Amino acid sequence: MKRKRYTEEFKAEAIKQVVERGYSVLEVSRRLGISDKSMYHWMRQAKQSPTERAEQDIQAENVQLRAELARVEEERDILKKAAAYFAKESK
């Protein structure tokens, strides 16, 4: 299942409906078709300082890049083994 991405403007408007207009998190999340967990996460993120947010973004990117590196290394190892197998077979 692919995760849906929302713009920062969409998130800000959703948060504004809860904080400034007084709607409940559940009401806003149902109306916008998002989970209440996402709403709470966005609200928690909005309270963080820009430095904390940037640090979290860097950590998340680091995790993603490490996972991608592991996948690419695994693919490389498979290709090496396949090349060695076919080199032996062709002799």
PDB file of N, CA, C and O in Angstrom, chain B, residues numbered from 101:
ATOM      1  N   MET B 101       0.845  -1.183   0.000  1.00  0.00           N
ATOM      2  CA  MET B 101       0.000   0.000   0.000  1.00  0.00           C
ATOM      3  C   MET B 101       0.892   1.249   0.000  1.00  0.00           C
ATOM      4  O   MET B 101       1.789   1.381   0.833  1.00  0.00           O
ATOM      5  N   LYS B 102       0.641   2.137  -0.921  1.00  0.00           N
ATOM      6  CA  LYS B 102       1.459   3.326  -1.060  1.00  0.00           C
ATOM      7  C   LYS B 102       0.955   4.424  -0.131  1.00  0.00           C
ATOM      8  O   LYS B 102      -0.247   4.666  -0.025  1.00  0.00           O
ATOM      9  N   ARG B 103       1.892   5.079   0.535  1.00  0.00           N
ATOM     10  CA  ARG B 103       1.531   6.165   1.430  1.00  0.00           C
ATOM     11  C   ARG B 103       1.188   7.410   0.639  1.00  0.00           C
ATOM     12  O   ARG B 103       1.869   7.748  -0.329  1.00  0.00           O
ATOM     13  N   LYS B 104       0.146   8.083   1.048  1.00  0.00           N
ATOM     14  CA  LYS B 104      -0.247   9.311   0.378  1.00  0.00           C
ATOM     15  C   LYS B 104       0.527  10.473   0.995  1.00  0.00           C
ATOM     16  O   LYS B 104       0.656  10.554   2.217  1.00  0.00           O
ATOM     17  N   ARG B 105       1.033  11.356   0.171  1.00  0.00           N
ATOM     18  CA  ARG B 105       1.789  12.520   0.627  1.00  0.00           C
ATOM     19  C   ARG B 105       0.884  13.751   0.602  1.00  0.00           C
ATOM     20  O   ARG B 105       0.118  13.956  -0.340  1.00  0.00           O
ATOM     21  N   TYR B 106       0.984  14.550   1.636  1.00  0.00           N
ATOM     22  CA  TYR B 106       0.196  15.772   1.727  1.00  0.00           C
ATOM     23  C   TYR B 106       1.140  16.968   1.744  1.00  0.00           C
ATOM     24  O   TYR B 106       2.244  16.891   2.284  1.00  0.00           O
ATOM     25  N   THR B 107       0.701  18.064   1.154  1.00  0.00           N
ATOM     26  CA  THR B 107       1.527  19.268   1.116  1.00  0.00           C
ATOM     27  C   THR B 107       1.561  19.912   2.496  1.00  0.00           C
ATOM     28  O   THR B 107       0.703  19.659   3.342  1.00  0.00           O
ATOM     29  N   GLU B 108       2.565  20.745   2.698  1.00  0.00           N
ATOM     30  CA  GLU B 108       2.679  21.467   3.969  1.00  0.00           C
ATOM     31  C   GLU B 108       1.488  22.405   4.165  1.00  0.00           C
ATOM     32  O   GLU B 108       1.041  22.619   5.292  1.00  0.00           O
ATOM     33  N   GLU B 109       0.974  22.966   3.061  1.00  0.00           N
ATOM     34  CA  GLU B 109      -0.179  23.859   3.147  1.00  0.00           C
ATOM     35  C   GLU B 109      -1.417  23.093   3.623  1.00  0.00           C
ATOM     36  O   GLU B 109      -2.191  23.594   4.439  1.00  0.00           O
ATOM     37  N   PHE B 110      -1.594  21.884   3.108  1.00  0.00           N
ATOM     38  CA  PHE B 110      -2.726  21.050   3.509  1.00  0.00           C
ATOM     39  C   PHE B 110      -2.643  20.742   4.996  1.00  0.00           C
ATOM     40  O   PHE B 110      -3.632  20.853   5.721  1.00  0.00           O
ATOM     41  N   LYS B 111      -1.445  20.351   5.447  1.00  0.00           N
ATOM     42  CA  LYS B 111      -1.251  20.034   6.861  1.00  0.00           C
ATOM     43  C   LYS B 111      -1.510  21.256   7.739  1.00  0.00           C
ATOM     44  O   LYS B 111      -2.165  21.160   8.777  1.00  0.00           O
ATOM     45  N   ALA B 112      -0.989  22.402   7.310  1.00  0.00           N
ATOM     46  CA  ALA B 112      -1.173  23.633   8.091  1.00  0.00           C
ATOM     47  C   ALA B 112      -2.648  23.998   8.196  1.00  0.00           C
ATOM     48  O   ALA B 112      -3.108  24.416   9.258  1.00  0.00           O
ATOM     49  N   GLU B 113      -3.382  23.847   7.120  1.00  0.00           N
ATOM     50  CA  GLU B 113      -4.816  24.154   7.138  1.00  0.00           C
ATOM     51  C   GLU B 113      -5.558  23.189   8.048  1.00  0.00           C
ATOM     52  O   GLU B 113      -6.460  23.604   8.776  1.00  0.00           O
ATOM     53  N   ALA B 114      -5.202  21.924   8.025  1.00  0.00           N
ATOM     54  CA  ALA B 114      -5.842  20.938   8.896  1.00  0.00           C
ATOM     55  C   ALA B 114      -5.580  21.271  10.358  1.00  0.00           C
ATOM     56  O   ALA B 114      -6.489  21.198  11.186  1.00  0.00           O
ATOM     57  N   ILE B 115      -4.346  21.634  10.677  1.00  0.00           N
ATOM     58  CA  ILE B 115      -3.987  22.003  12.053  1.00  0.00           C
ATOM     59  C   ILE B 115      -4.735  23.260  12.474  1.00  0.00           C
ATOM     60  O   ILE B 115      -5.196  23.369  13.610  1.00  0.00           O
ATOM     61  N   LYS B 116      -4.852  24.207  11.549  1.00  0.00           N
ATOM     62  CA  LYS B 116      -5.541  25.464  11.851  1.00  0.00           C
ATOM     63  C   LYS B 116      -7.012  25.213  12.209  1.00  0.00           C
ATOM     64  O   LYS B 116      -7.570  25.890  13.073  1.00  0.00           O
ATOM     65  N   GLN B 117      -7.627  24.246  11.543  1.00  0.00           N
ATOM     66  CA  GLN B 117      -9.028  23.937  11.848  1.00  0.00           C
ATOM     67  C   GLN B 117      -9.186  23.434  13.278  1.00  0.00           C
ATOM     68  O   GLN B 117     -10.201  23.697  13.923  1.00  0.00           O
ATOM     69  N   VAL B 118      -8.197  22.721  13.768  1.00  0.00           N
ATOM     70  CA  VAL B 118      -8.263  22.204  15.143  1.00  0.00           C
ATOM     71  C   VAL B 118      -7.905  23.296  16.141  1.00  0.00           C
ATOM     72  O   VAL B 118      -8.631  23.516  17.111  1.00  0.00           O
ATOM     73  N   VAL B 119      -6.790  23.978  15.907  1.00  0.00           N
ATOM     74  CA  VAL B 119      -6.252  24.925  16.880  1.00  0.00           C
ATOM     75  C   VAL B 119      -7.041  26.231  16.920  1.00  0.00           C
ATOM     76  O   VAL B 119      -7.418  26.696  17.996  1.00  0.00           O
ATOM     77  N   GLU B 120      -7.291  26.820  15.755  1.00  0.00           N
ATOM     78  CA  GLU B 120      -7.907  28.142  15.723  1.00  0.00           C
ATOM     79  C   GLU B 120      -9.432  28.102  15.651  1.00  0.00           C
ATOM     80  O   GLU B 120     -10.106  28.943  16.246  1.00  0.00           O
ATOM     81  N   ARG B 121      -9.968  27.137  14.931  1.00  0.00           N
ATOM     82  CA  ARG B 121     -11.418  27.106  14.743  1.00  0.00           C
ATOM     83  C   ARG B 121     -12.137  26.225  15.748  1.00  0.00           C
ATOM     84  O   ARG B 121     -13.365  26.254  15.832  1.00  0.00           O
ATOM     85  N   GLY B 122     -11.385  25.441  16.512  1.00  0.00           N
ATOM     86  CA  GLY B 122     -11.977  24.680  17.599  1.00  0.00           C
ATOM     87  C   GLY B 122     -12.622  23.353  17.237  1.00  0.00           C
ATOM     88  O   GLY B 122     -13.325  22.769  18.062  1.00  0.00           O
ATOM     89  N   TYR B 123     -12.405  22.866  16.034  1.00  0.00           N
ATOM     90  CA  TYR B 123     -12.941  21.553  15.674  1.00  0.00           C
ATOM     91  C   TYR B 123     -12.122  20.469  16.365  1.00  0.00           C
ATOM     92  O   TYR B 123     -10.958  20.685  16.700  1.00  0.00           O
ATOM     93  N   SER B 124     -12.723  19.316  16.574  1.00  0.00           N
ATOM     94  CA  SER B 124     -11.982  18.215  17.192  1.00  0.00           C
ATOM     95  C   SER B 124     -11.084  17.555  16.160  1.00  0.00           C
ATOM     96  O   SER B 124     -11.326  17.644  14.956  1.00  0.00           O
ATOM     97  N   VAL B 125     -10.049  16.895  16.646  1.00  0.00           N
ATOM     98  CA  VAL B 125      -9.123  16.198  15.761  1.00  0.00           C
ATOM     99  C   VAL B 125      -9.862  15.124  14.979  1.00  0.00           C
ATOM    100  O   VAL B 125      -9.649  14.974  13.776  1.00  0.00           O
ATOM    101  N   LEU B 126     -10.721  14.383  15.646  1.00  0.00           N
ATOM    102  CA  LEU B 126     -11.467  13.324  14.975  1.00  0.00           C
ATOM    103  C   LEU B 126     -12.366  13.878  13.870  1.00  0.00           C
ATOM    104  O   LEU B 126     -12.454  13.305  12.784  1.00  0.00           O
ATOM    105  N   GLU B 127     -13.024  14.986  14.154  1.00  0.00           N
ATOM    106  CA  GLU B 127     -13.923  15.591  13.166  1.00  0.00           C
ATOM    107  C   GLU B 127     -13.153  16.042  11.923  1.00  0.00           C
ATOM    108  O   GLU B 127     -13.573  15.779  10.796  1.00  0.00           O
ATOM    109  N   VAL B 128     -12.035  16.716  12.136  1.00  0.00           N
ATOM    110  CA  VAL B 128     -11.237  17.214  11.009  1.00  0.00           C
ATOM    111  C   VAL B 128     -10.647  16.044  10.216  1.00  0.00           C
ATOM    112  O   VAL B 128     -10.676  16.042   8.985  1.00  0.00           O
ATOM    113  N   SER B 129     -10.116  15.060  10.927  1.00  0.00           N
ATOM    114  CA  SER B 129      -9.487  13.939  10.222  1.00  0.00           C
ATOM    115  C   SER B 129     -10.506  13.151   9.395  1.00  0.00           C
ATOM    116  O   SER B 129     -10.203  12.724   8.281  1.00  0.00           O
ATOM    117  N   ARG B 130     -11.697  12.960   9.929  1.00  0.00           N
ATOM    118  CA  ARG B 130     -12.733  12.253   9.160  1.00  0.00           C
ATOM    119  C   ARG B 130     -13.164  13.052   7.944  1.00  0.00           C
ATOM    120  O   ARG B 130     -13.332  12.507   6.853  1.00  0.00           O
ATOM    121  N   ARG B 131     -13.339  14.348   8.144  1.00  0.00           N
ATOM    122  CA  ARG B 131     -13.786  15.209   7.047  1.00  0.00           C
ATOM    123  C   ARG B 131     -12.749  15.264   5.921  1.00  0.00           C
ATOM    124  O   ARG B 131     -13.105  15.310   4.744  1.00  0.00           O
ATOM    125  N   LEU B 132     -11.463  15.258   6.293  1.00  0.00           N
ATOM    126  CA  LEU B 132     -10.406  15.352   5.288  1.00  0.00           C
ATOM    127  C   LEU B 132      -9.956  13.990   4.764  1.00  0.00           C
ATOM    128  O   LEU B 132      -9.169  13.914   3.821  1.00  0.00           O
ATOM    129  N   GLY B 133     -10.450  12.926   5.370  1.00  0.00           N
ATOM    130  CA  GLY B 133     -10.103  11.589   4.906  1.00  0.00           C
ATOM    131  C   GLY B 133      -8.709  11.139   5.295  1.00  0.00           C
ATOM    132  O   GLY B 133      -8.055  10.403   4.557  1.00  0.00           O
ATOM    133  N   ILE B 134      -8.258  11.584   6.459  1.00  0.00           N
ATOM    134  CA  ILE B 134      -6.941  11.165   6.961  1.00  0.00           C
ATOM    135  C   ILE B 134      -7.130  10.518   8.322  1.00  0.00           C
ATOM    136  O   ILE B 134      -8.189  10.648   8.935  1.00  0.00           O
ATOM    137  N   SER B 135      -6.108   9.823   8.794  1.00  0.00           N
ATOM    138  CA  SER B 135      -6.237   9.180  10.095  1.00  0.00           C
ATOM    139  C   SER B 135      -6.015  10.209  11.202  1.00  0.00           C
ATOM    140  O   SER B 135      -5.297  11.192  11.024  1.00  0.00           O
ATOM    141  N   ASP B 136      -6.647   9.959  12.346  1.00  0.00           N
ATOM    142  CA  ASP B 136      -6.453  10.864  13.479  1.00  0.00           C
ATOM    143  C   ASP B 136      -5.005  10.782  13.967  1.00  0.00           C
ATOM    144  O   ASP B 136      -4.476  11.756  14.503  1.00  0.00           O
ATOM    145  N   LYS B 137      -4.370   9.639  13.785  1.00  0.00           N
ATOM    146  CA  LYS B 137      -2.962   9.488  14.158  1.00  0.00           C
ATOM    147  C   LYS B 137      -2.100  10.461  13.349  1.00  0.00           C
ATOM    148  O   LYS B 137      -1.180  11.077  13.885  1.00  0.00           O
ATOM    149  N   SER B 138      -2.404  10.592  12.063  1.00  0.00           N
ATOM    150  CA  SER B 138      -1.659  11.539  11.218  1.00  0.00           C
ATOM    151  C   SER B 138      -1.859  12.968  11.709  1.00  0.00           C
ATOM    152  O   SER B 138      -0.912  13.753  11.766  1.00  0.00           O
ATOM    153  N   MET B 139      -3.095  13.295  12.062  1.00  0.00           N
ATOM    154  CA  MET B 139      -3.384  14.651  12.561  1.00  0.00           C
ATOM    155  C   MET B 139      -2.573  14.947  13.818  1.00  0.00           C
ATOM    156  O   MET B 139      -1.961  16.010  13.924  1.00  0.00           O
ATOM    157  N   TYR B 140      -2.565  14.022  14.766  1.00  0.00           N
ATOM    158  CA  TYR B 140      -1.808  14.228  16.000  1.00  0.00           C
ATOM    159  C   TYR B 140      -0.308  14.365  15.703  1.00  0.00           C
ATOM    160  O   TYR B 140       0.385  15.174  16.321  1.00  0.00           O
ATOM    161  N   HIS B 141       0.174  13.573  14.761  1.00  0.00           N
ATOM    162  CA  HIS B 141       1.587  13.643  14.375  1.00  0.00           C
ATOM    163  C   HIS B 141       1.902  15.015  13.766  1.00  0.00           C
ATOM    164  O   HIS B 141       2.913  15.631  14.106  1.00  0.00           O
ATOM    165  N   TRP B 142       1.047  15.483  12.879  1.00  0.00           N
ATOM    166  CA  TRP B 142       1.262  16.798  12.268  1.00  0.00           C
ATOM    167  C   TRP B 142       1.244  17.901  13.313  1.00  0.00           C
ATOM    168  O   TRP B 142       2.039  18.838  13.247  1.00  0.00           O
ATOM    169  N   MET B 143       0.348  17.791  14.264  1.00  0.00           N
ATOM    170  CA  MET B 143       0.257  18.823  15.308  1.00  0.00           C
ATOM    171  C   MET B 143       1.519  18.807  16.177  1.00  0.00           C
ATOM    172  O   MET B 143       2.025  19.860  16.565  1.00  0.00           O
ATOM    173  N   ARG B 144       2.014  17.621  16.473  1.00  0.00           N
ATOM    174  CA  ARG B 144       3.236  17.505  17.268  1.00  0.00           C
ATOM    175  C   ARG B 144       4.418  18.084  16.494  1.00  0.00           C
ATOM    176  O   ARG B 144       5.268  18.764  17.070  1.00  0.00           O
ATOM    177  N   GLN B 145       4.469  17.818  15.204  1.00  0.00           N
ATOM    178  CA  GLN B 145       5.542  18.356  14.364  1.00  0.00           C
ATOM    179  C   GLN B 145       5.486  19.880  14.306  1.00  0.00           C
ATOM    180  O   GLN B 145       6.522  20.544  14.325  1.00  0.00           O
ATOM    181  N   ALA B 146       4.284  20.429  14.237  1.00  0.00           N
ATOM    182  CA  ALA B 146       4.125  21.879  14.117  1.00  0.00           C
ATOM    183  C   ALA B 146       4.636  22.589  15.368  1.00  0.00           C
ATOM    184  O   ALA B 146       5.062  23.742  15.293  1.00  0.00           O
ATOM    185  N   LYS B 147       4.597  21.922  16.505  1.00  0.00           N
ATOM    186  CA  LYS B 147       5.064  22.518  17.760  1.00  0.00           C
ATOM    187  C   LYS B 147       6.583  22.495  17.882  1.00  0.00           C
ATOM    188  O   LYS B 147       7.141  23.209  18.715  1.00  0.00           O
ATOM    189  N   GLN B 148       7.254  21.697  17.078  1.00  0.00           N
ATOM    190  CA  GLN B 148       8.706  21.592  17.151  1.00  0.00           C
ATOM    191  C   GLN B 148       9.366  22.814  16.532  1.00  0.00           C
ATOM    192  O   GLN B 148       8.796  23.474  15.664  1.00  0.00           O
ATOM    193  N   SER B 149      10.581  23.103  16.993  1.00  0.00           N
ATOM    194  CA  SER B 149      11.340  24.197  16.400  1.00  0.00           C
ATOM    195  C   SER B 149      11.866  23.751  15.039  1.00  0.00           C
ATOM    196  O   SER B 149      11.973  22.552  14.782  1.00  0.00           O
ATOM    197  N   PRO B 150      12.194  24.696  14.171  1.00  0.00           N
ATOM    198  CA  PRO B 150      12.729  24.336  12.849  1.00  0.00           C
ATOM    199  C   PRO B 150      14.010  23.498  12.944  1.00  0.00           C
ATOM    200  O   PRO B 150      14.248  22.630  12.104  1.00  0.00           O
ATOM    201  N   THR B 151      14.821  23.754  13.955  1.00  0.00           N
ATOM    202  CA  THR B 151      16.050  22.982  14.129  1.00  0.00           C
ATOM    203  C   THR B 151      15.735  21.530  14.445  1.00  0.00           C
ATOM    204  O   THR B 151      16.353  20.624  13.885  1.00  0.00           O
ATOM    205  N   GLU B 152      14.779  21.299  15.337  1.00  0.00           N
ATOM    206  CA  GLU B 152      14.392  19.934  15.688  1.00  0.00           C
ATOM    207  C   GLU B 152      13.810  19.214  14.477  1.00  0.00           C
ATOM    208  O   GLU B 152      14.099  18.041  14.240  1.00  0.00           O
ATOM    209  N   ARG B 153      12.986  19.931  13.712  1.00  0.00           N
ATOM    210  CA  ARG B 153      12.389  19.343  12.513  1.00  0.00           C
ATOM    211  C   ARG B 153      13.456  18.971  11.489  1.00  0.00           C
ATOM    212  O   ARG B 153      13.404  17.897  10.889  1.00  0.00           O
ATOM    213  N   ALA B 154      14.428  19.871  11.296  1.00  0.00           N
ATOM    214  CA  ALA B 154      15.499  19.607  10.341  1.00  0.00           C
ATOM    215  C   ALA B 154      16.315  18.391  10.777  1.00  0.00           C
ATOM    216  O   ALA B 154      16.703  17.564   9.952  1.00  0.00           O
ATOM    217  N   GLU B 155      16.569  18.293  12.071  1.00  0.00           N
ATOM    218  CA  GLU B 155      17.322  17.149  12.592  1.00  0.00           C
ATOM    219  C   GLU B 155      16.559  15.847  12.362  1.00  0.00           C
ATOM    220  O   GLU B 155      17.150  14.837  11.980  1.00  0.00           O
ATOM    221  N   GLN B 156      15.256  15.871  12.595  1.00  0.00           N
ATOM    222  CA  GLN B 156      14.437  14.681  12.359  1.00  0.00           C
ATOM    223  C   GLN B 156      14.429  14.307  10.881  1.00  0.00           C
ATOM    224  O   GLN B 156      14.497  13.127  10.536  1.00  0.00           O
ATOM    225  N   ASP B 157      14.346  15.312  10.007  1.00  0.00           N
ATOM    226  CA  ASP B 157      14.356  15.055   8.567  1.00  0.00           C
ATOM    227  C   ASP B 157      15.678  14.410   8.145  1.00  0.00           C
ATOM    228  O   ASP B 157      15.691  13.494   7.323  1.00  0.00           O
ATOM    229  N   ILE B 158      16.779  14.887   8.706  1.00  0.00           N
ATOM    230  CA  ILE B 158      18.090  14.332   8.384  1.00  0.00           C
ATOM    231  C   ILE B 158      18.180  12.889   8.867  1.00  0.00           C
ATOM    232  O   ILE B 158      18.698  12.028   8.156  1.00  0.00           O
ATOM    233  N   GLN B 159      17.680  12.623  10.067  1.00  0.00           N
ATOM    234  CA  GLN B 159      17.706  11.258  10.599  1.00  0.00           C
ATOM    235  C   GLN B 159      16.850  10.326   9.744  1.00  0.00           C
ATOM    236  O   GLN B 159      17.251   9.197   9.464  1.00  0.00           O
ATOM    237  N   ALA B 160      15.691  10.788   9.336  1.00  0.00           N
ATOM    238  CA  ALA B 160      14.811   9.966   8.497  1.00  0.00           C
ATOM    239  C   ALA B 160      15.467   9.686   7.143  1.00  0.00           C
ATOM    240  O   ALA B 160      15.394   8.568   6.632  1.00  0.00           O
ATOM    241  N   GLU B 161      16.098  10.692   6.575  1.00  0.00           N
ATOM    242  CA  GLU B 161      16.791  10.505   5.300  1.00  0.00           C
ATOM    243  C   GLU B 161      17.951   9.524   5.459  1.00  0.00           C
ATOM    244  O   GLU B 161      18.203   8.698   4.581  1.00  0.00           O
ATOM    245  N   ASN B 162      18.649   9.624   6.583  1.00  0.00           N
ATOM    246  CA  ASN B 162      19.757   8.719   6.859  1.00  0.00           C
ATOM    247  C   ASN B 162      19.278   7.273   6.906  1.00  0.00           C
ATOM    248  O   ASN B 162      19.914   6.392   6.329  1.00  0.00           O
ATOM    249  N   VAL B 163      18.169   7.023   7.585  1.00  0.00           N
ATOM    250  CA  VAL B 163      17.600   5.680   7.667  1.00  0.00           C
ATOM    251  C   VAL B 163      17.226   5.179   6.273  1.00  0.00           C
ATOM    252  O   VAL B 163      17.503   4.034   5.918  1.00  0.00           O
ATOM    253  N   GLN B 164      16.599   6.044   5.498  1.00  0.00           N
ATOM    254  CA  GLN B 164      16.182   5.677   4.141  1.00  0.00           C
ATOM    255  C   GLN B 164      17.399   5.356   3.270  1.00  0.00           C
ATOM    256  O   GLN B 164      17.386   4.375   2.527  1.00  0.00           O
ATOM    257  N   LEU B 165      18.437   6.167   3.356  1.00  0.00           N
ATOM    258  CA  LEU B 165      19.626   5.939   2.544  1.00  0.00           C
ATOM    259  C   LEU B 165      20.365   4.669   2.951  1.00  0.00           C
ATOM    260  O   LEU B 165      20.901   3.966   2.094  1.00  0.00           O
ATOM    261  N   ARG B 166      20.401   4.367   4.244  1.00  0.00           N
ATOM    262  CA  ARG B 166      21.034   3.130   4.701  1.00  0.00           C
ATOM    263  C   ARG B 166      20.279   1.905   4.162  1.00  0.00           C
ATOM    264  O   ARG B 166      20.893   0.924   3.742  1.00  0.00           O
ATOM    265  N   ALA B 167      18.956   1.975   4.180  1.00  0.00           N
ATOM    266  CA  ALA B 167      18.148   0.868   3.656  1.00  0.00           C
ATOM    267  C   ALA B 167      18.380   0.702   2.159  1.00  0.00           C
ATOM    268  O   ALA B 167      18.500  -0.419   1.666  1.00  0.00           O
ATOM    269  N   GLU B 168      18.443   1.804   1.446  1.00  0.00           N
ATOM    270  CA  GLU B 168      18.687   1.740   0.005  1.00  0.00           C
ATOM    271  C   GLU B 168      20.087   1.190  -0.287  1.00  0.00           C
ATOM    272  O   GLU B 168      20.260   0.405  -1.219  1.00  0.00           O
ATOM    273  N   LEU B 169      21.076   1.595   0.499  1.00  0.00           N
ATOM    274  CA  LEU B 169      22.430   1.088   0.335  1.00  0.00           C
ATOM    275  C   LEU B 169      22.471  -0.423   0.557  1.00  0.00           C
ATOM    276  O   LEU B 169      23.114  -1.144  -0.206  1.00  0.00           O
ATOM    277  N   ALA B 170      21.794  -0.899   1.587  1.00  0.00           N
ATOM    278  CA  ALA B 170      21.758  -2.340   1.862  1.00  0.00           C
ATOM    279  C   ALA B 170      21.130  -3.094   0.694  1.00  0.00           C
ATOM    280  O   ALA B 170      21.613  -4.158   0.306  1.00  0.00           O
ATOM    281  N   ARG B 171      20.053  -2.542   0.136  1.00  0.00           N
ATOM    282  CA  ARG B 171      19.387  -3.177  -0.999  1.00  0.00           C
ATOM    283  C   ARG B 171      20.310  -3.219  -2.219  1.00  0.00           C
ATOM    284  O   ARG B 171      20.389  -4.243  -2.896  1.00  0.00           O
ATOM    285  N   VAL B 172      20.993  -2.142  -2.498  1.00  0.00           N
ATOM    286  CA  VAL B 172      21.888  -2.067  -3.657  1.00  0.00           C
ATOM    287  C   VAL B 172      23.079  -3.012  -3.474  1.00  0.00           C
ATOM    288  O   VAL B 172      23.509  -3.663  -4.427  1.00  0.00           O
ATOM    289  N   GLU B 173      23.609  -3.088  -2.252  1.00  0.00           N
ATOM    290  CA  GLU B 173      24.716  -4.008  -2.004  1.00  0.00           C
ATOM    291  C   GLU B 173      24.274  -5.459  -2.204  1.00  0.00           C
ATOM    292  O   GLU B 173      25.024  -6.274  -2.741  1.00  0.00           O
ATOM    293  N   GLU B 174      23.058  -5.771  -1.771  1.00  0.00           N
ATOM    294  CA  GLU B 174      22.525  -7.116  -1.966  1.00  0.00           C
ATOM    295  C   GLU B 174      22.374  -7.432  -3.453  1.00  0.00           C
ATOM    296  O   GLU B 174      22.715  -8.528  -3.899  1.00  0.00           O
ATOM    297  N   GLU B 175      21.864  -6.468  -4.216  1.00  0.00           N
ATOM    298  CA  GLU B 175      21.735  -6.658  -5.663  1.00  0.00           C
ATOM    299  C   GLU B 175      23.103  -6.874  -6.304  1.00  0.00           C
ATOM    300  O   GLU B 175      23.257  -7.734  -7.171  1.00  0.00           O
ATOM    301  N   ARG B 176      24.090  -6.096  -5.878  1.00  0.00           N
ATOM    302  CA  ARG B 176      25.446  -6.229  -6.411  1.00  0.00           C
ATOM    303  C   ARG B 176      25.999  -7.622  -6.135  1.00  0.00           C
ATOM    304  O   ARG B 176      26.585  -8.248  -7.018  1.00  0.00           O
ATOM    305  N   ASP B 177      25.813  -8.109  -4.905  1.00  0.00           N
ATOM    306  CA  ASP B 177      26.311  -9.436  -4.545  1.00  0.00           C
ATOM    307  C   ASP B 177      25.643 -10.525  -5.385  1.00  0.00           C
ATOM    308  O   ASP B 177      26.300 -11.474  -5.813  1.00  0.00           O
ATOM    309  N   ILE B 178      24.360 -10.390  -5.616  1.00  0.00           N
ATOM    310  CA  ILE B 178      23.643 -11.361  -6.450  1.00  0.00           C
ATOM    311  C   ILE B 178      24.190 -11.346  -7.873  1.00  0.00           C
ATOM    312  O   ILE B 178      24.399 -12.400  -8.474  1.00  0.00           O
ATOM    313  N   LEU B 179      24.419 -10.159  -8.403  1.00  0.00           N
ATOM    314  CA  LEU B 179      24.954 -10.047  -9.765  1.00  0.00           C
ATOM    315  C   LEU B 179      26.366 -10.613  -9.865  1.00  0.00           C
ATOM    316  O   LEU B 179      26.715 -11.230 -10.871  1.00  0.00           O
ATOM    317  N   LYS B 180      27.178 -10.409  -8.834  1.00  0.00           N
ATOM    318  CA  LYS B 180      28.526 -10.983  -8.830  1.00  0.00           C
ATOM    319  C   LYS B 180      28.462 -12.505  -8.884  1.00  0.00           C
ATOM    320  O   LYS B 180      29.183 -13.140  -9.653  1.00  0.00           O
ATOM    321  N   LYS B 181      27.585 -13.084  -8.055  1.00  0.00           N
ATOM    322  CA  LYS B 181      27.440 -14.539  -8.023  1.00  0.00           C
ATOM    323  C   LYS B 181      26.933 -15.059  -9.366  1.00  0.00           C
ATOM    324  O   LYS B 181      27.397 -16.091  -9.852  1.00  0.00           O
ATOM    325  N   ALA B 182      25.993 -14.353  -9.957  1.00  0.00           N
ATOM    326  CA  ALA B 182      25.453 -14.767 -11.254  1.00  0.00           C
ATOM    327  C   ALA B 182      26.526 -14.689 -12.323  1.00  0.00           C
ATOM    328  O   ALA B 182      26.619 -15.585 -13.163  1.00  0.00           O
ATOM    329  N   ALA B 183      27.335 -13.649 -12.314  1.00  0.00           N
ATOM    330  CA  ALA B 183      28.408 -13.496 -13.299  1.00  0.00           C
ATOM    331  C   ALA B 183      29.430 -14.620 -13.140  1.00  0.00           C
ATOM    332  O   ALA B 183      29.900 -15.177 -14.132  1.00  0.00           O
ATOM    333  N   ALA B 184      29.771 -14.952 -11.907  1.00  0.00           N
ATOM    334  CA  ALA B 184      30.727 -16.032 -11.665  1.00  0.00           C
ATOM    335  C   ALA B 184      30.138 -17.361 -12.124  1.00  0.00           C
ATOM    336  O   ALA B 184      30.848 -18.176 -12.712  1.00  0.00           O
ATOM    337  N   TYR B 185      28.878 -17.589 -11.871  1.00  0.00           N
ATOM    338  CA  TYR B 185      28.218 -18.840 -12.275  1.00  0.00           C
ATOM    339  C   TYR B 185      28.227 -18.988 -13.795  1.00  0.00           C
ATOM    340  O   TYR B 185      28.579 -20.045 -14.319  1.00  0.00           O
ATOM    341  N   PHE B 186      27.843 -17.934 -14.492  1.00  0.00           N
ATOM    342  CA  PHE B 186      27.792 -18.010 -15.949  1.00  0.00           C
ATOM    343  C   PHE B 186      29.180 -18.071 -16.566  1.00  0.00           C
ATOM    344  O   PHE B 186      29.349 -18.649 -17.639  1.00  0.00           O
ATOM    345  N   ALA B 187      30.174 -17.489 -15.912  1.00  0.00           N
ATOM    346  CA  ALA B 187      31.551 -17.560 -16.413  1.00  0.00           C
ATOM    347  C   ALA B 187      32.054 -19.003 -16.325  1.00  0.00           C
ATOM    348  O   ALA B 187      32.733 -19.480 -17.235  1.00  0.00           O
ATOM    349  N   LYS B 188      31.721 -19.699 -15.229  1.00  0.00           N
ATOM    350  CA  LYS B 188      32.119 -21.102 -15.074  1.00  0.00           C
ATOM    351  C   LYS B 188      31.391 -21.981 -16.088  1.00  0.00           C
ATOM    352  O   LYS B 188      31.981 -22.901 -16.655  1.00  0.00           O
ATOM    353  N   GLU B 189      30.123 -21.698 -16.312  1.00  0.00           N
ATOM    354  CA  GLU B 189      29.301 -22.506 -17.203  1.00  0.00           C
ATOM    355  C   GLU B 189      29.747 -22.382 -18.656  1.00  0.00           C
ATOM    356  O   GLU B 189      29.622 -23.336 -19.425  1.00  0.00           O
ATOM    357  N   SER B 190      30.259 -21.233 -19.034  1.00  0.00           N
ATOM    358  CA  SER B 190      30.633 -21.012 -20.433  1.00  0.00           C
ATOM    359  C   SER B 190      31.971 -21.655 -20.794  1.00  0.00           C
ATOM    360  O   SER B 190      32.312 -21.730 -21.974  1.00  0.00           O
ATOM    361  N   LYS B 191      32.723 -22.115 -19.817  1.00  0.00           N
ATOM    362  CA  LYS B 191      34.039 -22.731 -20.093  1.00  0.00           C
ATOM    363  C   LYS B 191      33.891 -24.130 -20.595  1.00  0.00           C
ATOM    364  O   LYS B 191      34.889 -24.794 -20.875  1.00  0.00           O
TER     365      LYS B 191
END
